[in-house]
Amino acid sequence: MKIITTLAVVDPDKCSGCKTCYAICPVLAIRMENRKAVIDEGHCFGCNNCEQRCPEYAITMVSRSEPRVVEIHVNRFHPDAILDLCISAKFHPEQVVCFCTGTRAGEIAAAIMDGAKTPEEVSLKTGARTGCKVLCIAPILRLLYAAGITPQKPDGIQWCGNTPTLWDISAETMAKYASHGFCFDLDKNFLEANLAYELGKGENCKCQKRP
């Protein structure tokens, strides 16, 4: 859950229409009208990204008249479906994937099951990616890909792209660097066994699956 208490406001007299704010908004809450930036108040997450980057100092953050609460209720979806999607993306459902907002993988999975098909739509449903706006794009993309969704990059520079994981490294690359001290297979086996243990799904695991 994220509680939004601020809102970006544009001074049209100072705005030069450079589109910097438009290009960096993580929830696409800014559009250009008559070469001026316009904020969609209903979508603005008060992340300060536009204010910090505006070269004309045309954007200020003001207090909202009423706080806005953004949250996704994971319990609306079957826990096994959430679990399966997270495991497919190599995440534990309780694993935090957006440290700025504390959003967990299970919440991202729930947002996707709720209809989100892009990182921006995931952000609108969960608040993820509205802190530093940088690190959590990769896990969101991983979960989207695991759900069979391949979103197209929007205009601007909001995306930093996906980050390859152990499961993305080809067998050829693993073999090439095996003699250099890299133990890709051992690392993969360890991580998968640890995930199975945590979830109580391991063959020889005696722990109980978390509720």
C-alpha positions as CSV (number, residue, x, y, z in Angstrom):
1,M,0.0,0.0,0.0
2,K,1.2,3.5,-0.8
3,I,-0.3,6.7,0.6
4,I,0.2,9.6,-1.7
5,T,0.1,13.0,-0.1
6,T,1.6,15.3,-2.8
7,L,0.8,16.3,-6.3
8,A,2.9,17.8,-9.1
9,V,1.7,21.2,-10.4
10,V,3.0,22.9,-13.5
11,D,3.5,26.6,-13.9
12,P,2.6,27.2,-17.6
13,D,4.4,30.5,-17.6
14,K,7.7,28.8,-16.9
15,C,7.1,25.6,-18.9
16,S,9.1,25.6,-22.1
17,G,7.6,22.4,-23.5
18,C,10.9,20.5,-23.4
19,K,9.0,17.2,-22.6
20,T,11.6,16.2,-20.0
21,C,8.8,15.5,-17.4
22,Y,6.8,13.7,-20.0
23,A,9.7,11.4,-20.8
24,I,10.5,10.4,-17.2
25,C,7.1,10.0,-15.5
26,P,6.9,6.3,-14.4
27,V,3.1,6.2,-14.6
28,L,2.6,8.3,-17.8
29,A,0.7,10.9,-15.8
30,I,2.0,13.8,-17.9
31,R,0.8,14.8,-21.4
32,M,1.7,17.7,-23.6
33,E,-1.0,20.2,-24.7
34,N,-0.2,23.3,-26.7
35,R,3.5,22.7,-26.0
36,K,2.9,22.8,-22.2
37,A,3.0,19.9,-19.7
38,V,-0.3,18.9,-18.1
39,I,-0.5,16.7,-15.1
40,D,-3.2,14.0,-14.7
41,E,-4.0,14.4,-11.0
42,G,-5.7,11.0,-10.8
43,H,-2.5,9.3,-12.0
44,C,0.1,11.4,-10.3
45,F,2.0,9.5,-7.6
46,G,3.9,12.5,-6.2
47,C,7.2,10.8,-6.9
48,N,9.0,14.1,-7.5
49,N,10.7,12.8,-10.6
50,C,9.4,15.6,-12.8
51,E,10.0,18.3,-10.3
52,Q,13.6,17.2,-9.8
53,R,14.4,17.0,-13.5
54,C,12.6,20.1,-14.9
55,P,15.3,22.4,-16.3
56,E,13.0,25.4,-16.0
57,Y,11.9,24.8,-12.4
58,A,8.3,24.9,-13.7
59,I,7.0,22.1,-11.5
60,T,6.4,22.2,-7.8
61,M,5.0,19.6,-5.4
62,V,2.0,20.6,-3.4
63,S,0.0,18.8,-0.7
64,R,-3.1,17.0,-1.8
65,S,-6.4,18.1,-0.2
66,E,-6.9,14.4,0.7
67,P,-4.3,11.6,0.7
68,R,-4.7,9.0,-2.0
69,V,-4.3,5.4,-1.1
70,V,-3.0,2.9,-3.7
71,E,-3.1,-0.8,-3.0
72,I,-3.7,-4.2,-4.5
73,H,-5.5,-6.8,-2.5
74,V,-3.6,-10.1,-3.1
75,N,-6.3,-12.1,-1.3
76,R,-8.7,-11.5,-4.2
77,F,-6.7,-14.1,-6.1
78,H,-6.1,-17.7,-5.5
79,P,-2.8,-18.1,-3.6
80,D,-1.7,-21.0,-5.8
81,A,-2.1,-18.8,-8.9
82,I,0.0,-16.1,-7.3
83,L,2.6,-18.6,-6.2
84,D,2.8,-20.2,-9.6
85,L,3.4,-16.9,-11.4
86,C,6.1,-15.8,-8.8
87,I,7.9,-19.1,-9.1
88,S,7.8,-19.0,-12.9
89,A,9.6,-15.6,-12.6
90,K,12.0,-17.1,-9.9
91,F,10.6,-15.0,-7.1
92,H,9.3,-15.8,-3.6
93,P,5.8,-14.2,-3.3
94,E,6.9,-12.4,-0.1
95,Q,10.1,-11.1,-1.7
96,V,10.4,-7.3,-1.8
97,V,11.0,-6.2,-5.4
98,C,10.5,-2.5,-5.0
99,F,12.4,-1.3,-1.9
100,C,11.3,2.3,-2.1
101,T,7.6,1.3,-1.7
102,G,8.1,-2.1,0.0
103,T,6.1,-3.8,-2.8
104,R,6.4,-7.6,-2.9
105,A,6.5,-10.0,-5.8
106,G,3.1,-11.4,-4.8
107,E,1.5,-7.9,-5.2
108,I,3.0,-7.5,-8.6
109,A,1.6,-10.9,-9.6
110,A,-1.8,-9.9,-8.3
111,A,-1.7,-6.6,-10.3
112,I,-0.9,-8.6,-13.4
113,M,-3.7,-11.0,-12.7
114,D,-5.9,-8.0,-12.2
115,G,-5.3,-6.9,-15.8
116,A,-2.0,-4.9,-15.7
117,K,-0.1,-5.5,-18.9
118,T,2.7,-2.9,-18.7
119,P,5.1,-1.7,-16.0
120,E,3.1,1.6,-15.9
121,E,-0.2,-0.2,-15.3
122,V,1.5,-2.3,-12.5
123,S,2.7,0.9,-10.9
124,L,-0.8,2.4,-11.0
125,K,-2.2,-0.6,-9.2
126,T,0.6,-1.1,-6.7
127,G,2.7,2.0,-6.3
128,A,5.9,0.1,-7.3
129,R,8.4,2.0,-9.3
130,T,7.3,5.4,-7.9
131,G,10.3,5.7,-5.5
132,C,13.7,5.8,-7.2
133,K,12.0,4.8,-10.5
134,V,15.0,2.7,-11.6
135,L,15.7,-0.6,-9.9
136,C,12.3,-2.3,-9.8
137,I,11.6,-2.2,-13.6
138,A,13.5,-5.5,-14.1
139,P,11.5,-7.6,-11.6
140,I,8.2,-6.2,-12.9
141,L,9.3,-7.1,-16.5
142,R,10.3,-10.6,-15.3
143,L,6.9,-11.2,-13.8
144,L,5.1,-9.8,-16.9
145,Y,7.2,-12.1,-19.1
146,A,6.4,-15.0,-16.9
147,A,2.7,-14.3,-17.4
148,G,3.3,-14.4,-21.2
149,I,3.1,-10.6,-21.6
150,T,5.7,-8.7,-23.6
151,P,4.9,-5.0,-23.2
152,Q,6.2,-2.4,-25.6
153,K,8.5,0.4,-24.4
154,P,6.6,3.7,-24.3
155,D,7.9,7.0,-25.5
156,G,10.5,8.5,-23.2
157,I,13.1,7.1,-20.9
158,Q,11.1,5.5,-18.1
159,W,12.5,2.0,-18.9
160,C,15.9,0.8,-18.0
161,G,15.3,-2.6,-19.5
162,N,15.3,-6.1,-18.1
163,T,18.3,-7.5,-16.2
164,P,19.5,-11.0,-17.2
165,T,19.4,-13.6,-14.4
166,L,21.1,-17.0,-14.0
167,W,18.2,-18.6,-15.8
168,D,18.8,-16.3,-18.9
169,I,22.4,-17.4,-19.4
170,S,22.9,-19.8,-22.3
171,A,24.5,-23.2,-21.9
172,E,27.2,-22.0,-24.2
173,T,28.1,-19.0,-22.0
174,M,28.0,-21.2,-18.9
175,A,30.4,-23.7,-20.5
176,K,32.7,-20.9,-21.7
177,Y,33.2,-19.4,-18.3
178,A,33.0,-22.5,-16.2
179,S,36.8,-22.7,-16.2
180,H,37.1,-19.1,-14.8
181,G,35.6,-20.0,-11.4
182,F,32.0,-19.4,-12.2
183,C,29.6,-22.1,-10.9
184,F,26.4,-21.2,-12.7
185,D,24.7,-24.6,-12.3
186,L,25.6,-24.8,-8.6
187,D,24.2,-21.3,-8.1
188,K,21.0,-22.1,-9.9
189,N,20.5,-25.4,-8.0
190,F,21.1,-23.6,-4.7
191,L,18.6,-20.8,-5.5
192,E,16.0,-23.2,-6.7
193,A,16.4,-25.5,-3.8
194,N,16.3,-22.6,-1.4
195,L,13.0,-21.3,-3.0
196,A,11.5,-24.8,-2.8
197,Y,12.5,-25.1,0.9
198,E,11.0,-21.7,1.7
199,L,7.8,-22.7,0.1
200,G,7.7,-26.2,1.4
201,K,7.8,-27.7,-2.1
202,G,11.1,-29.4,-2.0
203,E,11.2,-33.2,-2.5
204,N,12.8,-33.9,0.8
205,C,11.6,-30.7,2.5
206,K,9.8,-31.2,5.9
207,C,8.8,-27.6,6.4
208,Q,5.3,-26.4,5.9
209,K,4.2,-24.2,3.0
210,R,3.8,-20.6,4.2
211,P,0.2,-19.4,4.4
